Amino acid sequence: MIVKKLTDAPAVELEAYQNVTKRVVLGAADGSGEIALRHFSLGPGGASPYHTHPFPHLVRIEAGTGVIVDPDGAEHPLQPGDYIYVPDNERHNLRNTGPDPFDFICIVPARGEQPACLTPADDDS
Amino acid sequence: MIVKKLTDAPAVELEAYQNVTKRVVLGAADGSGEIALRHFSLGPGGASPYHTHPFPHLVRIEAGTGVIVDPDGAEHPLQPGDYIYVPDNERHNLRNTGPDPFDFICIVPARGEQPACLTPADDDS
């Protein structure tokens, strides 16, 4: 088994995004071949693209305040302790609406975590 | 998409365990057919059985203090913010070592979350 802390996972600045830092906390490098657990920190004004992908998201909000935008463009407010399920191919994005970092963990099946896919065009967030 | 809070998920007392409450926060009932996210709260003295199962665990400690026991019987101390990966078929258990509830989320592939399997003999925790 592996026991680790968030800061044991390298932080990657997603420059093609808007003010977003990502860490793959538990993933293929840890032997987790089925599921990946990633941590995202969106700085003030930070957002993921409004996008779709053929895999689900399971999300838990960790810190800060933000919204998730649904396929109709409606914004759902989020706070720490909230959980979200986004099905495959459902359009969404997450956006920081507060002055502090907006942090969340985002769990995906392994096919959703591909190191080469860090641009909005081949998005994995 | 579904946005929910921990308390939106029914709490189940696992009486065959030792002082453990479980909530399936995101799972099949939410449309999540690949991955389940469960929340466990172990009261003082609470523990899961020392057991194995043919699926992995991805764990994040939420509150309290405890340990995870590895296949050699060694105890690894845990605190909020720690992450754990337990591979398929690796013996382990989690135990509360403090005076307060020891809470964690535990993510499994769908085959690891079967409602009928709530006894130690057919364990899913």
Chai-1 contact restraints between the chains, C-beta under 6 A:
chainA,res_idxA,chainB,res_idxB,connection_type,confidence,min_distance_angstrom,max_distance_angstrom,comment,restraint_id
A,M1,B,D70,contact,1.0,0.0,6.0,A-B,restraint_1
A,M1,B,V86,contact,1.0,0.0,6.0,A-B,restraint_2
A,M1,B,E90,contact,1.0,0.0,6.0,A-B,restraint_3
A,I2,B,Y85,contact,1.0,0.0,6.0,A-B,restraint_4
A,V3,B,H76,contact,1.0,0.0,6.0,A-B,restraint_5
A,V3,B,I84,contact,1.0,0.0,6.0,A-B,restraint_6
A,K4,B,Y83,contact,1.0,0.0,6.0,A-B,restraint_7
A,V25,B,Y83,contact,1.0,0.0,6.0,A-B,restraint_8
A,L26,B,L58,contact,1.0,0.0,6.0,A-B,restraint_9
A,L26,B,Y83,contact,1.0,0.0,6.0,A-B,restraint_10
A,L26,B,Y85,contact,1.0,0.0,6.0,A-B,restraint_11
A,D30,B,Y85,contact,1.0,0.0,6.0,A-B,restraint_12
A,G31,B,P87,contact,1.0,0.0,6.0,A-B,restraint_13
A,S32,B,Y85,contact,1.0,0.0,6.0,A-B,restraint_14
A,E34,B,P109,contact,1.0,0.0,6.0,A-B,restraint_15
A,I35,B,L58,contact,1.0,0.0,6.0,A-B,restraint_16
A,L37,B,L58,contact,1.0,0.0,6.0,A-B,restraint_17
A,L58,B,L26,contact,1.0,0.0,6.0,A-B,restraint_18
A,L58,B,I35,contact,1.0,0.0,6.0,A-B,restraint_19
A,L58,B,L37,contact,1.0,0.0,6.0,A-B,restraint_20
A,D70,B,M1,contact,1.0,0.0,6.0,A-B,restraint_21
A,H76,B,V3,contact,1.0,0.0,6.0,A-B,restraint_22
A,Y83,B,K4,contact,1.0,0.0,6.0,A-B,restraint_23
A,Y83,B,V25,contact,1.0,0.0,6.0,A-B,restraint_24
A,Y83,B,L26,contact,1.0,0.0,6.0,A-B,restraint_25
A,I84,B,V3,contact,1.0,0.0,6.0,A-B,restraint_26
A,Y85,B,I2,contact,1.0,0.0,6.0,A-B,restraint_27
A,Y85,B,L26,contact,1.0,0.0,6.0,A-B,restraint_28
A,Y85,B,D30,contact,1.0,0.0,6.0,A-B,restraint_29
A,Y85,B,S32,contact,1.0,0.0,6.0,A-B,restraint_30
A,V86,B,M1,contact,1.0,0.0,6.0,A-B,restraint_31
A,P87,B,G31,contact,1.0,0.0,6.0,A-B,restraint_32
A,I107,B,I107,contact,1.0,0.0,6.0,A-B,restraint_33
A,P109,B,E34,contact,1.0,0.0,6.0,A-B,restraint_34
